[in-house]
Amino acid sequence: MKPVLYVEDLPDDVLFMQHVWERAGIAHPLIDVSDGQQAIDYLDGNEQFKDRKKYPLPCLVLLDLKLPYVMGLDVLKWIREQSGNSRIVVLMT
């Protein structure tokens, strides 16, 4: 089952989302990264995210607007420019 990538820099929001995810019984794994550059690295399979068996492409990206290093709108622009990511659904928060 494909994961959902949650891009959020506030630890309290991440904990809240993890709690809600478990309580709702959502079967898709929730993977969180804390900034826009990590989101791009994950989606591009860079650095620690090279292993696609361990870090598969997500079916959904929950993307915060205000992020460190690379802002959410810039991450969205990058996603849309990549031909392999054109089918990924992105929700901005």
N, CA, C and O atoms as CSV, one atom per row, in Angstrom:
chain,resi,resn,atom,element,x,y,z
A,1,MET,N,N,0.843,-1.166,0.000
A,1,MET,CA,C,0.000,0.000,0.000
A,1,MET,C,C,0.895,1.237,0.000
A,1,MET,O,O,1.831,1.339,0.793
A,2,LYS,N,N,0.596,2.169,-0.893
A,2,LYS,CA,C,1.409,3.376,-1.003
A,2,LYS,C,C,1.222,4.273,0.215
A,2,LYS,O,O,0.131,4.354,0.778
A,3,PRO,N,N,2.301,4.945,0.615
A,3,PRO,CA,C,2.212,5.828,1.777
A,3,PRO,C,C,1.644,7.194,1.417
A,3,PRO,O,O,1.448,7.527,0.248
A,4,VAL,N,N,1.386,7.974,2.466
A,4,VAL,CA,C,1.039,9.380,2.346
A,4,VAL,C,C,2.215,10.151,2.930
A,4,VAL,O,O,2.666,9.862,4.038
A,5,LEU,N,N,2.708,11.130,2.182
A,5,LEU,CA,C,3.819,11.948,2.643
A,5,LEU,C,C,3.258,13.207,3.290
A,5,LEU,O,O,2.551,13.985,2.648
A,6,TYR,N,N,3.578,13.399,4.559
A,6,TYR,CA,C,3.113,14.551,5.330
A,6,TYR,C,C,4.297,15.485,5.527
A,6,TYR,O,O,5.265,15.136,6.203
A,7,VAL,N,N,4.219,16.677,4.933
A,7,VAL,CA,C,5.310,17.647,4.998
A,7,VAL,C,C,4.893,18.744,5.969
A,7,VAL,O,O,4.088,19.614,5.639
A,8,GLU,N,N,5.457,18.684,7.173
A,8,GLU,CA,C,5.051,19.597,8.255
A,8,GLU,C,C,6.251,19.855,9.142
A,8,GLU,O,O,6.944,18.920,9.542
A,9,ASP,N,N,6.505,21.133,9.456
A,9,ASP,CA,C,7.665,21.483,10.266
A,9,ASP,C,C,7.369,21.606,11.758
A,9,ASP,O,O,8.302,21.708,12.554
A,10,LEU,N,N,6.113,21.601,12.154
A,10,LEU,CA,C,5.762,21.743,13.566
A,10,LEU,C,C,5.563,20.361,14.207
A,10,LEU,O,O,4.633,19.640,13.847
A,11,PRO,N,N,6.431,19.995,15.148
A,11,PRO,CA,C,6.356,18.660,15.768
A,11,PRO,C,C,4.995,18.351,16.399
A,11,PRO,O,O,4.533,17.212,16.336
A,12,ASP,N,N,4.354,19.345,17.004
A,12,ASP,CA,C,3.039,19.100,17.613
A,12,ASP,C,C,1.999,18.724,16.559
A,12,ASP,O,O,1.150,17.865,16.801
A,13,ASP,N,N,2.063,19.363,15.395
A,13,ASP,CA,C,1.129,19.024,14.320
A,13,ASP,C,C,1.372,17.614,13.796
A,13,ASP,O,O,0.431,16.897,13.454
A,14,VAL,N,N,2.642,17.223,13.738
A,14,VAL,CA,C,2.985,15.862,13.294
A,14,VAL,C,C,2.436,14.838,14.284
A,14,VAL,O,O,1.840,13.839,13.880
A,15,LEU,N,N,2.634,15.080,15.571
A,15,LEU,CA,C,2.105,14.161,16.591
A,15,LEU,C,C,0.585,14.070,16.521
A,15,LEU,O,O,0.021,12.980,16.622
A,16,PHE,N,N,-0.070,15.199,16.350
A,16,PHE,CA,C,-1.529,15.209,16.237
A,16,PHE,C,C,-1.979,14.399,15.021
A,16,PHE,O,O,-2.905,13.594,15.120
A,17,MET,N,N,-1.330,14.608,13.880
A,17,MET,CA,C,-1.704,13.879,12.662
A,17,MET,C,C,-1.464,12.378,12.837
A,17,MET,O,O,-2.291,11.574,12.409
A,18,GLN,N,N,-0.359,11.992,13.450
A,18,GLN,CA,C,-0.095,10.570,13.678
A,18,GLN,C,C,-1.178,9.950,14.559
A,18,GLN,O,O,-1.632,8.833,14.307
A,19,HIS,N,N,-1.580,10.674,15.576
A,19,HIS,CA,C,-2.636,10.196,16.471
A,19,HIS,C,C,-3.952,10.028,15.713
A,19,HIS,O,O,-4.614,8.997,15.827
A,20,VAL,N,N,-4.322,11.033,14.950
A,20,VAL,CA,C,-5.569,10.975,14.169
A,20,VAL,C,C,-5.500,9.844,13.146
A,20,VAL,O,O,-6.484,9.133,12.941
A,21,TRP,N,N,-4.354,9.675,12.508
A,21,TRP,CA,C,-4.154,8.630,11.500
A,21,TRP,C,C,-4.414,7.256,12.103
A,21,TRP,O,O,-5.111,6.428,11.515
A,22,GLU,N,N,-3.844,7.024,13.285
A,22,GLU,CA,C,-4.041,5.737,13.964
A,22,GLU,C,C,-5.498,5.551,14.392
A,22,GLU,O,O,-6.086,4.491,14.178
A,23,ARG,N,N,-6.064,6.580,14.991
A,23,ARG,CA,C,-7.459,6.492,15.470
A,23,ARG,C,C,-8.441,6.256,14.327
A,23,ARG,O,O,-9.439,5.555,14.494
A,24,ALA,N,N,-8.158,6.837,13.174
A,24,ALA,CA,C,-9.038,6.677,12.021
A,24,ALA,C,C,-8.839,5.328,11.339
A,24,ALA,O,O,-9.665,4.918,10.524
A,25,GLY,N,N,-7.762,4.644,11.663
A,25,GLY,CA,C,-7.509,3.335,11.065
A,25,GLY,C,C,-7.160,3.400,9.589
A,25,GLY,O,O,-7.490,2.494,8.824
A,26,ILE,N,N,-6.496,4.467,9.196
A,26,ILE,CA,C,-6.115,4.615,7.785
A,26,ILE,C,C,-4.999,3.618,7.481
A,26,ILE,O,O,-3.986,3.568,8.180
A,27,ALA,N,N,-5.200,2.832,6.436
A,27,ALA,CA,C,-4.263,1.749,6.122
A,27,ALA,C,C,-2.970,2.246,5.473
A,27,ALA,O,O,-1.932,1.598,5.602
A,28,HIS,N,N,-3.017,3.365,4.790
A,28,HIS,CA,C,-1.816,3.896,4.143
A,28,HIS,C,C,-0.834,4.377,5.208
A,28,HIS,O,O,-1.223,5.121,6.108
A,29,PRO,N,N,0.432,3.965,5.123
A,29,PRO,CA,C,1.422,4.460,6.078
A,29,PRO,C,C,1.584,5.978,5.947
A,29,PRO,O,O,1.527,6.518,4.842
A,30,LEU,N,N,1.783,6.648,7.052
A,30,LEU,CA,C,2.021,8.088,7.067
A,30,LEU,C,C,3.508,8.311,7.277
A,30,LEU,O,O,4.068,7.908,8.297
A,31,ILE,N,N,4.142,8.951,6.310
A,31,ILE,CA,C,5.565,9.267,6.402
A,31,ILE,C,C,5.680,10.776,6.529
A,31,ILE,O,O,5.101,11.518,5.735
A,32,ASP,N,N,6.431,11.232,7.532
A,32,ASP,CA,C,6.551,12.679,7.704
A,32,ASP,C,C,7.979,13.143,7.470
A,32,ASP,O,O,8.947,12.473,7.830
A,33,VAL,N,N,8.072,14.314,6.854
A,33,VAL,CA,C,9.331,15.032,6.707
A,33,VAL,C,C,9.085,16.455,7.183
A,33,VAL,O,O,7.952,16.937,7.163
A,34,SER,N,N,10.155,17.130,7.615
A,34,SER,CA,C,9.953,18.390,8.327
A,34,SER,C,C,10.272,19.658,7.544
A,34,SER,O,O,10.165,20.756,8.090
A,35,ASP,N,N,10.658,19.531,6.283
A,35,ASP,CA,C,10.881,20.746,5.500
A,35,ASP,C,C,10.729,20.461,4.012
A,35,ASP,O,O,10.647,19.310,3.583
A,36,GLY,N,N,10.692,21.540,3.239
A,36,GLY,CA,C,10.465,21.405,1.809
A,36,GLY,C,C,11.575,20.678,1.082
A,36,GLY,O,O,11.312,19.927,0.144
A,37,GLN,N,N,12.819,20.891,1.503
A,37,GLN,CA,C,13.928,20.193,0.851
A,37,GLN,C,C,13.864,18.693,1.094
A,37,GLN,O,O,14.147,17.904,0.192
A,38,GLN,N,N,13.494,18.293,2.307
A,38,GLN,CA,C,13.328,16.861,2.591
A,38,GLN,C,C,12.214,16.269,1.739
A,38,GLN,O,O,12.332,15.133,1.280
A,39,ALA,N,N,11.140,17.014,1.519
A,39,ALA,CA,C,10.048,16.530,0.670
A,39,ALA,C,C,10.549,16.277,-0.749
A,39,ALA,O,O,10.257,15.240,-1.344
A,40,ILE,N,N,11.302,17.228,-1.281
A,40,ILE,CA,C,11.861,17.061,-2.634
A,40,ILE,C,C,12.825,15.880,-2.657
A,40,ILE,O,O,12.788,15.069,-3.582
A,41,ASP,N,N,13.685,15.776,-1.647
A,41,ASP,CA,C,14.628,14.654,-1.587
A,41,ASP,C,C,13.892,13.323,-1.532
A,41,ASP,O,O,14.286,12.366,-2.199
A,42,TYR,N,N,12.827,13.256,-0.742
A,42,TYR,CA,C,12.044,12.018,-0.653
A,42,TYR,C,C,11.449,11.676,-2.027
A,42,TYR,O,O,11.600,10.556,-2.516
A,43,LEU,N,N,10.780,12.640,-2.632
A,43,LEU,CA,C,10.103,12.390,-3.907
A,43,LEU,C,C,11.087,12.081,-5.034
A,43,LEU,O,O,10.763,11.333,-5.956
A,44,ASP,N,N,12.274,12.650,-4.959
A,44,ASP,CA,C,13.284,12.442,-5.997
A,44,ASP,C,C,14.163,11.224,-5.718
A,44,ASP,O,O,14.950,10.821,-6.574
A,45,GLY,N,N,14.036,10.638,-4.532
A,45,GLY,CA,C,14.847,9.472,-4.174
A,45,GLY,C,C,16.290,9.828,-3.889
A,45,GLY,O,O,17.192,9.041,-4.172
A,46,ASN,N,N,16.518,11.011,-3.331
A,46,ASN,CA,C,17.877,11.470,-3.022
A,46,ASN,C,C,18.313,11.006,-1.641
A,46,ASN,O,O,17.505,10.685,-0.770
A,47,GLU,N,N,19.633,10.986,-1.487
A,47,GLU,CA,C,20.298,10.768,-0.202
A,47,GLU,C,C,19.710,9.587,0.562
A,47,GLU,O,O,19.744,8.459,0.072
A,48,GLN,N,N,19.171,9.832,1.754
A,48,GLN,CA,C,18.700,8.722,2.587
A,48,GLN,C,C,17.433,8.069,2.039
A,48,GLN,O,O,17.027,7.017,2.534
A,49,PHE,N,N,16.802,8.665,1.032
A,49,PHE,CA,C,15.547,8.139,0.482
A,49,PHE,C,C,15.759,7.367,-0.823
A,49,PHE,O,O,14.805,7.185,-1.580
A,50,LYS,N,N,16.966,6.915,-1.103
A,50,LYS,CA,C,17.272,6.212,-2.351
A,50,LYS,C,C,16.531,4.889,-2.496
A,50,LYS,O,O,16.129,4.518,-3.599
A,51,ASP,N,N,16.351,4.186,-1.402
A,51,ASP,CA,C,15.758,2.844,-1.429
A,51,ASP,C,C,14.246,2.954,-1.603
A,51,ASP,O,O,13.532,3.243,-0.643
A,52,ARG,N,N,13.751,2.724,-2.823
A,52,ARG,CA,C,12.316,2.864,-3.115
A,52,ARG,C,C,11.480,1.756,-2.483
A,52,ARG,O,O,10.265,1.908,-2.353
A,53,LYS,N,N,12.090,0.663,-2.093
A,53,LYS,CA,C,11.326,-0.352,-1.358
A,53,LYS,C,C,11.026,0.149,0.050
A,53,LYS,O,O,9.947,-0.099,0.588
A,54,LYS,N,N,11.975,0.848,0.637
A,54,LYS,CA,C,11.798,1.399,1.974
A,54,LYS,C,C,11.049,2.732,1.938
A,54,LYS,O,O,10.295,3.049,2.858
A,55,TYR,N,N,11.257,3.513,0.871
A,55,TYR,CA,C,10.646,4.841,0.719
A,55,TYR,C,C,9.922,4.941,-0.627
A,55,TYR,O,O,10.383,5.647,-1.524
A,56,PRO,N,N,8.794,4.242,-0.774
A,56,PRO,CA,C,8.079,4.265,-2.051
A,56,PRO,C,C,7.438,5.631,-2.312
A,56,PRO,O,O,7.184,6.399,-1.385
A,57,LEU,N,N,7.185,5.915,-3.581
A,57,LEU,CA,C,6.494,7.155,-3.921
A,57,LEU,C,C,5.112,7.160,-3.277
A,57,LEU,O,O,4.437,6.131,-3.260
A,58,PRO,N,N,4.689,8.284,-2.756
A,58,PRO,CA,C,3.389,8.361,-2.083
A,58,PRO,C,C,2.236,8.478,-3.075
A,58,PRO,O,O,2.424,8.858,-4.231
A,59,CYS,N,N,1.052,8.144,-2.601
A,59,CYS,CA,C,-0.157,8.339,-3.400
A,59,CYS,C,C,-0.752,9.724,-3.134
A,59,CYS,O,O,-1.587,10.208,-3.898
A,60,LEU,N,N,-0.310,10.354,-2.039
A,60,LEU,CA,C,-0.827,11.652,-1.618
A,60,LEU,C,C,0.261,12.389,-0.860
A,60,LEU,O,O,1.011,11.792,-0.089
A,61,VAL,N,N,0.340,13.704,-1.089
A,61,VAL,CA,C,1.248,14.560,-0.325
A,61,VAL,C,C,0.403,15.601,0.394
A,61,VAL,O,O,-0.341,16.352,-0.238
A,62,LEU,N,N,0.519,15.643,1.706
A,62,LEU,CA,C,-0.108,16.685,2.524
A,62,LEU,C,C,0.994,17.702,2.783
A,62,LEU,O,O,1.950,17.419,3.506
A,63,LEU,N,N,0.860,18.883,2.194
A,63,LEU,CA,C,1.964,19.829,2.107
A,63,LEU,C,C,1.626,21.145,2.791
A,63,LEU,O,O,0.669,21.825,2.419
A,64,ASP,N,N,2.415,21.491,3.784
A,64,ASP,CA,C,2.279,22.766,4.487
A,64,ASP,C,C,2.762,23.889,3.567
A,64,ASP,O,O,3.670,23.686,2.762
A,65,LEU,N,N,2.158,25.066,3.685
A,65,LEU,CA,C,2.572,26.212,2.874
A,65,LEU,C,C,3.879,26.828,3.361
A,65,LEU,O,O,4.777,27.107,2.567
A,66,LYS,N,N,3.977,27.037,4.667
A,66,LYS,CA,C,5.141,27.711,5.247
A,66,LYS,C,C,6.100,26.667,5.805
A,66,LYS,O,O,5.856,26.067,6.852
A,67,LEU,N,N,7.193,26.468,5.080
A,67,LEU,CA,C,8.182,25.453,5.456
A,67,LEU,C,C,9.582,26.050,5.459
A,67,LEU,O,O,9.844,27.020,4.747
A,68,PRO,N,N,10.485,25.479,6.255
A,68,PRO,CA,C,11.879,25.913,6.181
A,68,PRO,C,C,12.539,25.444,4.881
A,68,PRO,O,O,12.138,24.439,4.294
A,69,TYR,N,N,13.542,26.179,4.453
A,69,TYR,CA,C,14.419,25.874,3.314
A,69,TYR,C,C,13.720,26.034,1.968
A,69,TYR,O,O,14.151,26.846,1.150
A,70,VAL,N,N,12.665,25.290,1.723
A,70,VAL,CA,C,11.906,25.410,0.466
A,70,VAL,C,C,10.431,25.520,0.838
A,70,VAL,O,O,9.878,24.623,1.474
A,71,MET,N,N,9.798,26.619,0.439
A,71,MET,CA,C,8.391,26.854,0.781
A,71,MET,C,C,7.473,25.850,0.066
A,71,MET,O,O,7.834,25.283,-0.965
A,72,GLY,N,N,6.284,25.647,0.635
A,72,GLY,CA,C,5.336,24.679,0.098
A,72,GLY,C,C,4.966,24.905,-1.359
A,72,GLY,O,O,4.879,23.947,-2.127
A,73,LEU,N,N,4.745,26.162,-1.757
A,73,LEU,CA,C,4.406,26.438,-3.157
A,73,LEU,C,C,5.554,26.082,-4.102
A,73,LEU,O,O,5.321,25.655,-5.232
A,74,ASP,N,N,6.786,26.257,-3.642
A,74,ASP,CA,C,7.935,25.875,-4.459
A,74,ASP,C,C,8.046,24.350,-4.571
A,74,ASP,O,O,8.433,23.827,-5.615
A,75,VAL,N,N,7.707,23.648,-3.500
A,75,VAL,CA,C,7.686,22.180,-3.556
A,75,VAL,C,C,6.613,21.728,-4.545
A,75,VAL,O,O,6.849,20.832,-5.356
A,76,LEU,N,N,5.433,22.349,-4.476
A,76,LEU,CA,C,4.359,22.003,-5.417
A,76,LEU,C,C,4.799,22.259,-6.853
A,76,LEU,O,O,4.562,21.428,-7.730
A,77,LYS,N,N,5.434,23.390,-7.098
A,77,LYS,CA,C,5.924,23.703,-8.447
A,77,LYS,C,C,6.913,22.634,-8.898
A,77,LYS,O,O,6.843,22.166,-10.034
A,78,TRP,N,N,7.835,22.244,-8.015
A,78,TRP,CA,C,8.810,21.215,-8.356
A,78,TRP,C,C,8.115,19.900,-8.692
A,78,TRP,O,O,8.467,19.238,-9.668
A,79,ILE,N,N,7.122,19.521,-7.877
A,79,ILE,CA,C,6.385,18.274,-8.124
A,79,ILE,C,C,5.756,18.294,-9.507
A,79,ILE,O,O,5.851,17.313,-10.245
A,80,ARG,N,N,5.121,19.390,-9.861
A,80,ARG,CA,C,4.419,19.490,-11.141
A,80,ARG,C,C,5.370,19.527,-12.329
A,80,ARG,O,O,4.979,19.178,-13.443
A,81,GLU,N,N,6.605,19.944,-12.110
A,81,GLU,CA,C,7.598,19.979,-13.188
A,81,GLU,C,C,8.205,18.608,-13.469
A,81,GLU,O,O,8.820,18.411,-14.517
A,82,GLN,N,N,8.043,17.668,-12.556
A,82,GLN,CA,C,8.622,16.334,-12.709
A,82,GLN,C,C,7.611,15.414,-13.395
A,82,GLN,O,O,6.498,15.236,-12.900
A,83,SER,N,N,7.990,14.839,-14.515
A,83,SER,CA,C,7.051,14.000,-15.258
A,83,SER,C,C,6.622,12.769,-14.468
A,83,SER,O,O,5.480,12.331,-14.604
A,84,GLY,N,N,7.493,12.204,-13.655
A,84,GLY,CA,C,7.155,11.008,-12.885
A,84,GLY,C,C,6.212,11.273,-11.728
A,84,GLY,O,O,5.618,10.336,-11.194
A,85,ASN,N,N,6.060,12.524,-11.328
A,85,ASN,CA,C,5.226,12.876,-10.182
A,85,ASN,C,C,3.882,13.471,-10.578
A,85,ASN,O,O,3.129,13.920,-9.714
A,86,SER,N,N,3.578,13.482,-11.841
A,86,SER,CA,C,2.371,14.172,-12.300
A,86,SER,C,C,1.073,13.540,-11.790
A,86,SER,O,O,0.028,14.190,-11.799
A,87,ARG,N,N,1.126,12.306,-11.356
A,87,ARG,CA,C,-0.089,11.626,-10.875
A,87,ARG,C,C,-0.271,11.707,-9.365
A,87,ARG,O,O,-1.279,11.243,-8.832
A,88,ILE,N,N,0.705,12.298,-8.672
A,88,ILE,CA,C,0.627,12.409,-7.219
A,88,ILE,C,C,-0.349,13.527,-6.854
A,88,ILE,O,O,-0.236,14.650,-7.345
A,89,VAL,N,N,-1.300,13.204,-5.993
A,89,VAL,CA,C,-2.252,14.192,-5.499
A,89,VAL,C,C,-1.591,14.978,-4.376
A,89,VAL,O,O,-0.972,14.400,-3.483
A,90,VAL,N,N,-1.730,16.313,-4.429
A,90,VAL,CA,C,-1.134,17.179,-3.413
A,90,VAL,C,C,-2.240,18.020,-2.798
A,90,VAL,O,O,-3.013,18.665,-3.505
A,91,LEU,N,N,-2.307,18.006,-1.458
A,91,LEU,CA,C,-3.229,18.868,-0.721
A,91,LEU,C,C,-2.388,19.844,0.077
A,91,LEU,O,O,-1.523,19.440,0.855
A,92,MET,N,N,-2.640,21.125,-0.116
A,92,MET,CA,C,-1.915,22.169,0.620
A,92,MET,C,C,-2.645,22.458,1.921
A,92,MET,O,O,-3.871,22.566,1.948
A,93,THR,N,N,-1.877,22.583,3.005
A,93,THR,CA,C,-2.474,22.895,4.306
A,93,THR,C,C,-1.937,24.200,4.841
A,93,THR,O,O,-2.325,24.628,5.928
